[in-house]
Amino acid sequence: MGFLTRLAFKNLFRHKLRTFVSIIAIAFSVMIVVFARGYVVGLIDNLTLEHIQYDSGHIKLITHEYRDEQRLLPLNYPVDGLNGGGLAEMIAALEKVEGVAMVVPRLKFGAMVSTGDELVTMGGWGVDPELETAFTGIEDYLVEGRMPQPGRLEVLMGTALLAKINRRVGEKVTIVFNTAFNSLRGVTFNIVGRTKSGIKLLDEVVFYLPLDQAQRLLEMDGQVTELLLATPDRKLVSQVLPRVQALLAEYGADGRYLALGYKETSDLIFFMDIAKVIYNQIYIFLVLLACIVVINTMLMIVKERTREIGMMSALGLESKDIMRLFLTEGAIMGVTGSLIGAVCGSLLNGYFAKNGIDFSAATSGFSAEIVFNSMVYPLSSPGNTVFAFFLGVVIVTIACVIPARRAARFEPTEAMRA
């Protein structure tokens, strides 16, 4: 350890309370940065993942007309094959596209149930249970019963939706809906499963039934309303999307079908990407606030030690060495405070990453169209902790340049007379 470093440590212990306050200010700001960054990144990643799983896939394949009316869940704009080849052949062709890991068909339609006092509107999703589970992990939200099985009149419903229609798992429910030919039909299903996800859309609006039964009952054999394409990583969408569009063009189906990346299906995802950039500026601002305390402390130290600085200069210590001395003192406070803050923030993030933060009350008024889980799980990662630590150290050290330069500019004779 060099002479200046030893001297810096000694100087910091002259006024322990002042040094302690500065370190705590840095630690608190860095802890907030670790937690806030983990929370924001976790929130955005969770929201994006849920949007991909329950709305868009990595790439969404629909007809041009369906995109304009998809909130109405129309059945007269189906996805049913390429050049009359049939849905199965279309899915097989898409699965051969480089980068496409899975093709998930869904048949969405509007429905309602009478409780005697009112009509409860809902949305039906005809799905392949095996593919749906592999893509979304819906079984993780299953709190009672099981998934519907192909070939059976069975449904899976959310806890809140079952409460609305006053039904339980094991009971039957008669659901009324319009077929593709606009004829009204009522069918009785067995309720075989109940989910509780924290996602309003799944808990209060949607029910699942086997795809083959949905196609038969809606008179849409070999047809779906959308195909969701999954890639191994969402970062690959920009590479895979042109290949899918090229396949559609090859079959002359690009005029009918529309392939959309997940970012194109939601304005919210675009704004979330902007939010990440904005919050990176906020993190710097948070650390700068703590630097005000550090700068104030260092300026007070410089003022109190003016004569000492003059004496060190008279004894041969150069201006650059004096500046280095005060920068070292600031760096020591920055490293110590940032380390404490990074560790505390990491522990805080680790706890909430495991247990989550419940925003059920705050999101109760959200529209079911917004696929948002009321349980937010911050991201706990070493990268986040290291980022906040170095951010704190660098900014605090740079901030100490102001008082350090002031100390280095003192003339020895003037400083000793102060």
Helices and strands as residue ranges (DSSP letters): H 3-12, H 16-51, I 52-56, E 59-63, H 64-69, G 70-72, H 87-95, E 102-114, E 119-127, H 129-136, G 138-141, E 142-145, E 154-158, H 159-165, E 172-178, E 184-195, H 200-200, I 201-205, E 206-210, H 211-217, E 226-230, G 234-236, H 237-250, E 257-261, G 262-265, H 267-304, H 306-314, H 319-355, E 357-358, E 375-376, H 382-399, H 401-408, H 412-417
